[in-house]
Amino acid sequence: MNGLECPQCGAARIVKNGHAHTGKQRYLCRICTHQFTLH
């Protein structure tokens, strides 16, 4: 998805997963289930 990679495992299977309390988009790695936001 849009060239994003998981910072934990490097997989490219990333999906949107709601928003953080700061309003930033939260993403979820479908491989390792790590959740992250872009800074």
C-alpha positions in Angstrom: 0.0 0.0 0.0 1.6 3.3 -1.2 5.1 1.9 -0.7 4.9 1.7 3.1 7.0 -0.9 4.9 6.7 -2.1 8.5 9.4 -0.6 10.6 9.4 -3.8 12.7 9.7 -6.5 10.1 10.0 -4.7 6.8 6.9 -6.3 5.2 4.9 -4.3 2.7 1.5 -5.6 3.7 0.3 -2.5 5.5 -3.3 -1.5 6.1 -4.9 1.6 7.7 -5.9 1.0 11.3 -7.8 4.1 12.6 -6.2 7.2 14.0 -3.9 7.9 17.0 -5.1 10.3 19.7 -3.0 13.0 18.0 -5.1 12.6 14.9 -2.4 10.9 12.8 -3.2 7.9 10.7 -2.4 4.6 12.4 -1.2 1.7 10.3 -1.1 -2.1 11.0 1.3 -4.6 9.6 -0.6 -7.7 8.5 2.5 -9.9 8.9 3.7 -9.1 12.4 0.7 -7.1 13.7 2.9 -4.1 14.7 1.0 -0.8 14.8 2.7 2.4 13.9 2.2 6.0 12.8 4.3 8.0 10.3 6.2 11.0 11.8 
